[in-house]
């Protein structure tokens, strides 16, 4: 099962705030959406403020700890190999199920959210010029591009400036 998407989290927020005013519901969703942008779609980290703060600190520490000697541990990002469960980098990725050519089901390791992905790619490029993470992520553009389009399409059609 893939991580919950934005609509799933929005439904959870609506359920949590069902007995509150509309303004409180909007504020709660805005806060949870910001949490989701920072740590990814992980319900235990989105809805619990203490776990959210801990996860943000863990992510900062992991990203700061990346150097040329351990950049090889991040080779699974964008790949289909098994992720070692005893290593800190697993907090930065999610496994996404996808259907490849010929209707074969496969799994790919991708950054848990866009903001972590961009920070991770930037950090890996800083410490290791020969890192091929961009190549691996481009291989899965058929998975990533629809996700980006899904995020932006509704906003594009609702914006008067787009037309």
N, C-alpha and C positions, 0 to 999 in steps of 0.2 A: 504494500500500500504506500502510495506517495504521501508526502507531508500534506497537511491540510492547505488548501489554497485560500486566497483572500476572502472568497465568498463563505467558505466554511467558518473562518474566524469571525467574520461579520455576523453570521448566524449565532455563533457562540456568544458574541457580545450582546446581541439582541436578547438572547435567552437570559443572560446574566442580569441585564438591566430592564427586564420586562415590567417591573413594578415601579419604575422611576419616570421622571419627566423626559420629554423629548430632548431638552437641552442637555440633561445629564447623560442620556444615551449617546448623543452626538459627541460629547466630550470624552466619554468612556471609549467609544470606537476610535476617535482620533488618537488617544493615548495608546491604545492597543495596536493601532496601525503603525505608530512610530516605533513601538517595541518590536513589531514584526519586521520592520525595515532594518532595525539594528541587529537583531539576533536570529532572524529567520522565523519560519512558521512552526515554532516549537511551542505547543500550548502551555507546557509547564513553565516555560520561561517568559511567555508573553503575559500570562494572567497573574503571576506572582511577582510582585515588585522586588522582593529580596532576591529571588532566583534570577530575575532579569538583570539586576545590578551585578550580581555575581558573574553571570554569563558575559556581560559586557566587559568586566574586568579580566575574565579568563581569556576572552578573545584578544583584548589589547596585549596581554602578557604573551600569548602564543605568537601573535604577529610580531611583537618586539623581539621575541626569542629566535626568529628565523635568521639564520646566517648561512654562509656558503657550506659549512660542514653538515648542516641538517636539512638543506633544501631538497636533498634527494628523497626525504620522507614525504614530500608533497608531490611526488611523481604520479600518484594515483588520481590527482585532481584532473578531471577530464578524461579519465581512462575507465576501462571496464574491469580492471583487476580487483581482487579482494583487498579490502582496506584493513590494515592491522589494527586490532581493537585496543592494543595496549599503548597507543601513541597519542599524544595531544592533538595532532592535526584532525582527528576524527570529529572534533567539535566544530570544525570549519566547513564540513561538507555534508551533503545529503546524497542518498542514493535515489536516483530517479529511474522509474521503470519506463521503457519506451519500446515501440514496435519498430524494428528495422526492416530493411528490404526483404521481401519474401515472407512477411508477417511473422518474423521470428522475434520473440520477446527477449529483450536484453536489458541490462542495468548499467547505468553510467554514474560515476561519482562527480558531482558538481558542487560548486560553492553553495552553502545553505541559503544565502540571499545575495542580492546584487551588491549591496554595500560591502559585505565581507569579501565577496568575489573580487571586487575592484581593488580593495586593500591588499588582498592576498596576492593578486597578480602583480600589483605595483611592488610589493615587498620582494617577491621572488625575482622580479626583473632587476631590482636593486642589488641583490646579493649574488646573482648568478646569471651572467649574460648568455650562457648557453642553454638556459632553461627553455624547454619547448612547451610550456603550458599554453601559450597562445595558439600554437599549432593544434594541440589536443582539443582545446575548446572550440576552435574553428571546425574541427571534424564533426562536432555535434551541433552545428549551426541550425540544422533542421529541427532540433529540440529547443535550442535557445531562442531562435528568431521568433517562432510562434509565441513563446512566453512573453518576449518583449513587445510584440505586436498586440497581444492580448491586454497588456498593461496600458498601452498608449492609445489604442484604437478608439475606445469609448470617449476618452478625453478629447481626441482629435475631432470627433463628430459633434461633440457638445460645444466646442470652442468656435465662436463666431469668426475669429481670425483665421481659422483653418480653411473656411469656405472662401 
